[in-house]
Amino acid sequence: FNHSLNYTYIRYGHNDLINRVGVGESLKFDFLKNHTSITNITFNYSHYLDSDIVADDYFNLKIDQKVVKHFKYNTNLLLKFGFENNYKKDDSQNITDYKSYKIGTGGDISFADYKVELLYDYQNKKYDKENPLFQKKQTDKQTDIQAIINRKGKYITYQTKVEYVDNISNIEPYSYKKWILSINFIKQFKG
């Protein structure tokens, strides 16, 4: 399995100039893995502190199935589908509970100690708890584009990820676009 400590900087787009810095722990398990298929279970705990000094703590569980097509020159294309559950602590204000179903595609290429990935996801989110602004089970649609560079070191893999998220909602506060830059240090353990 993989364990990583994540440091994240987020700046929201358009007229919302909120800057957010976060730190989180991530555990990722790969199983049912063979030459063309991988099943991932990822558990994340994250804490964010925004410009209004409001603490946000949340837990996130992802289950993903990836089908991979291999080509020459260390190039791969993939198709994936999965499920995600986001749960916030009761005192968190800027995070919303939801469940979602996802489909996506992407590819990667490896050379020397580097691996470059380009991924696209489409996500259908259903909110789990009541909110003054919308009824339970309100649905949003989200697209997510990621460009990731991994460099494998002797002991640790260094990862830089640029992500663009477009969340489409008929409830104005939950309709947003944002860029995410994250730097991760990943250590893989045998288990």
C-alpha positions, 0 to 999 in steps of 0.5 A: 500500500501507499502512504502519503503526507499531502501539502495543498495550496488552493486558490478559487477562480473568478471573483472568489479570491479565497486562498486555502492551505491544507495538510492531509494524510492518505492511505492507498491500497491496490488489490486485484491487480494484474496486467490490465486491471487495478482496483484502488481503495483510497482513504484521506483525512484532510484539514484546511485553514482558509483566510477567515480562520475557519477550520475544515476537517473531512474524511474521504473514501474512494473506490476506483476500478481502472482498466489499462491498455498498454502500448510501446514506449512505456505508454498506457491508456486507461478507462476508470469508474468508481465511487466516492464518499466525502464526510465532514466533521460537524464543526466544518463549515466549508465542506459538504457531505456527498456521495458520488459516482465517477467515470474517467479516462486518461493516460500516462508515459514513463521515462527514466525515473519520471512518470507523467499522467493526464487524467479526466474525470466526470463525477455525479455528486449527491449531497447526503445531509440537509442544508438551508440552500438545497434539499437532501439528495441535490445533485451536482455535476463535476469535471476534473482535469489533472496533470501529474508528474511523478519522480521516483527517488531512492526512498520516496516518490515526489509528486507534483499535481495541477488540477482544474475542477469545474463544479456545476450546480443550480445552487449558486454557492456550490457552483465554482471553478478552482485550480489546485496545486499539490505537492506530495511525498509518497512512500510505498510499503510492502503489505 
